[in-house]
Amino acid sequence: MSVSQPRLFSPLQIRGVTLRNRIAVSPMCEYSSHDGFANDWHLVHLGSRAVGGAGLIITEATAVSPEGRISPQDLGIWKDEHVEMLARCVAFMKSHGAVTGIQLAHAGRKASTRVPWHGGKFAMPEDGGWLPIYAPSAIPYYEGNPVPVALDKAGIDRIRQAFVDAAHRSLATGFEVIELHAAHGYLMHEFLSPLSNHRTDEYGGSFENRIRFVKEVVADIRRVWPERLPLFVRISATDWADGGWDIEQSVELAQIIGPMGVDLIDCSSGALVAGARIPIKPLYQTQFAERIRRESGVATGAVGLITRAKEADDIVSDGRADIVLLAREMLRDPYFPLHAAKELGIDVKWPDQYLRAKD
């Protein structure tokens, strides 16, 4: 049973950073950039969630290289010129009390896709996409998609350096949390799963080899990311497919990368293979956050159809996760934390400009 006092609005300290509550805005692609640049859409989208009271706001998947974008309209941080507008977004979020995070990502074989409202299929170069795309193995995501180029060691090292360069720019931008995107069928996840990784070198085959790339990037980032600042990793805790990555391997990965300096595992699932049967229902992924937290000792975030204040508070109060990450609900209601506090009987500070609407 939950303790009587709601914990959803208790602060959480991770290294030298303190979240004002346990509600985080999950990374959500906005498909609204040109050449990777943030713009006024991102300022309003991210800034309104800070005004709305979220404790942590994590940007959408932010590409570490142009070919690592999911779509031509993705946010990027592969060049210094990207910093200026991102810094403006970060400064506004911080001025309203939110901790700011950036999700660093490489899309792997799922790169160069059309935006969802244009069908989400592969975008050829004549449609603004690009070739080649890269992956651990030459296995396309969709049948009929271009076959990705299997990365050689030089290519792997080049991407590792792109993550390091992106971390330096993230620090210069003012971000306080980095989250590495190792979920949803993108490059890091592709290395982890035997369904997408058929390599026979030191990056494929055994569990130890398949987690090598993720471990290397974690170590690379932790060397350049200040000790006082947290590092998260988002994983798909299961592929929901026979012979794929699963919760047992996820627990073992957390046990390994936690001591390497990973402070929280953001526990999502799926999206590696098309057609996986996923039992989607409210809180369907919370079980993964709970098990990884219990068996690895690493803090976790729960995500996936969390839509109600009581649900979110129960997850944290019952010790199933340390934070909750909301996506679609935050799109429907940017002020969810303010409304949740009122529902749970917690008095939180509203922006002065909005005080007239508090009661």
C-alpha positions, 0 to 999 in steps of 0.5 A: 500500500502507498504511504499516506503522504504523497511522494510525487511532489517530494524533491529528488537529488541525483548527484548535484542536481535536485528535482523539485518533484518526481514528474518528468516530461518524457522525450517526444519528437516534435519533427519541427526542426530544419537542419537540426536547429531548435526554433520557437516551437521548441521554446514554447513546447518545452517552456510551457511544461516548465511553467506547468511545474514539471521537475525534469524536462528532457528534450526529444531525441537529439541527433549526434550526427545528421545521418543519425536523425530519425527524420529530416525534421529532427532536432540536432546537436552535431554542430556548434551553431545548434547551441544558441537556440537550445541555450535559450530554451534551457535558460527559460526552462531553468528560470521556471524551476525545471531541471533540463535534460537532453536525450542524445540519439542516433537512429541507426537503421530507423533513420531517414523516415518521413514524419508521422503525419506523412506516413512515417515510411523511409524518406529517399534522398529526393524526398529530403532523406539520405543514404546510406543509413547505418546499423550494427548489421545489414538488416533493414527495419521494414521489408523493402527499406534500403539495407543499412550499411553494417558499421565497421570499427572506424564507423563505430569509433566515429559515432562514439566521438559524435556522442562525446562532441554532443556531450560537450555541446550539451554542457555548453548549452546548460543542460543538467542531465544527459539521457542516452537513447538505447531504446525503441529500435535505434542504434544503441538498441540495435546493438543490444538485441540479437534480432538486429545484431548478427555481428561476429566480431567483438560487438556481436554474439554474446551478451557481453559483446552486444552490450559493448557499444553501450558500455563504451558510450557510457564510459566516453560520456562519463569521462567528459560529463561533469561528476556533479551532473546525472547520466540516464540511459533509456532502454527498451526493457524487452523487444516483445519478440521471441529471441530478442532483448528481454527483461533479464538482460535489461536487469543485467545491463543495469547492474553493469552500467550503474557502477559505471556512472549511470544514475537512472534507467528510463524503462520503456519497451519495444519498437525494435521489430515491426509487428511485435505484439505488445499488451498495451494498457495503463502502466504496462511498462511500470513492471520493468522499472520496478524489477530493474530498480529492485534487482540492480539497485539503480534508480529507475523511471517509469513511462507508458500510459501514466495519465492520472495523478494517483497512478503516478503517486502510487508508482513513486510511493510504492517504490516501483520507480523513482520518477515517472515520465509522462509523454502524451498526457503532457501533450494534452495537459502541459500543466499536469503537475499543477493539476496533480498537486491540487488533486493530491492536496499538495500546495505547490508554487504556481507562476505569479502570472497564473496565480489567479487561476490557482483556486 
